[in-house]
Amino acid sequence: MYMRFFGLKQEPFSLAPDPRYLYMSKRHREALAHLLYGVGGGGGFVLLSGEIGAGKTTVCRCFLEQIPKRCNVAYIFNPKLTVLELAKSINDEFHIPAPKVRGTATVKTYVDALNDFLLRTHAVGQNNVLIIDEAQQLSAEVFEQLRLLTNLETNERKLLQIVLIGQPELRTMLERPDLEQLAQRVIARFHLKALTAKETEHYIRHRLSVAGMTRAIPFDRRALQRIHQISRGVPRRINLLCDRVMLGAYAHGKYTIDQAMVEKAGREVFGRMPNSTPPERAPSARGTGVGIVIGAGLAVAVLAAFALYSGWRQGNAPTAVAVTNPAPVAASAPASAANVLTTAASQASAVASAPAATPAAATPRALSSAAATKPAAATLALRAHAANASQPTDRCVLI
């Protein structure tokens, strides 16, 4: 859809294992060299493992293109088979005619037919390679049968070369004690790791170039770095992410792809991404900031109220005349204090919500004095008020 928009002739980030798009990093070259070595290694097992989407199948397709012409290949891509099904599948891949037997064919029937085929092709100078993809899904019984197939040999060499391709679990399986005999027959093994940040950039440039791009690539430097972080250097994840972000750029008519566009495409493809804040936590962060502002305003109101109340007590303390009738003063004090607190709180809220350009507009003198009061002074006033309130009214201090 976006090919003509970016001047491309083909889809650059297709998930199909097209050998033309194989980026031969140092690791990929070593992996291919191990496979080619295994063809002429005289039989046994060759092991190629790697993370999901690291490019194992693509390397294998490239290996098939470079394999010698006088080499017969059987490719098994569905390893969830029984021993009998595996033997039949191998014969079908080598185009071995079905054996004519009475009743139901057994594993021995297919193995005998395979042995005859291997001897005939060896006599005319041909090699035979069996490739099993996703080999980590093989059962222990099938592994044992594969080991027995490597016993088909002549005095000079083994007749069948077996290539096992799978995920990292395959290496763990071959470390089991019951597969020790098979593990000892592995003549070459290689683990394909993810791409580095520099290799990721070269990988993207390589695929765009193969697809026909002649101008500068649309990704800027920060976008390329973020692609590596999100994809973790796995080629399949790189393809998914780049395909989606280029589609988004085409939809918005943009020829340059930046980091923000990569972030958006990454969330659409993978959901939560490394080194990024989860989307569900963003509202919580904004709510925290609003809570801090509201809490600060309430704290100012409370401090102003206590300061005003302290000033009111100093200006309205009982005199010598009031001592003769202390009860009315004591009775009216709580109500007056409540009124002062309410008034001060409302005034402090108004000041907190007023624009910063007019801080002194219609501000009471007492409120300005309270705003200038330090928190320590307000705390002392609160303690004095609590001490006085705990004393009986007939013990008021005369001024």
Secondary structure, 3 states (H helix, E strand, C coil): CCCCCCCCCCCCCCCCCCHHHCCCCHHHHHHHHHHHHHHCCCCEEEEEEECCCCCHHHHHHHHHHHCCCCEEEEEECCCCCCHHHHHHHHHHHCCCCCCCCCCCCCHHHHHHHHHHHHHHHHHCCCEEEEEECCHHHCCHHHHHHHHHHCCCECCCCECCEEEEEECCHHHHHCCCHHHHHHHCCEEEEEEECCCCHHHHHHHHHHHHHHCCCCCCCCECHHHHHHHHHHHCCCHHHHHHHHHHHHHHHHHCCCCCECHHHHHHHHHHHHCCCCCCCCHHHHHHHHHHHHHHHHHHHHHHHHHHHHHHHHHHHHHCCCCHHHHCCHHHHHHHHHHHHHHHHHHHHHHHHHHHHCCCCCCCCCCCHHHHHHHHCCHHHHHHHHHHHHHHHCCCHHHCCCC
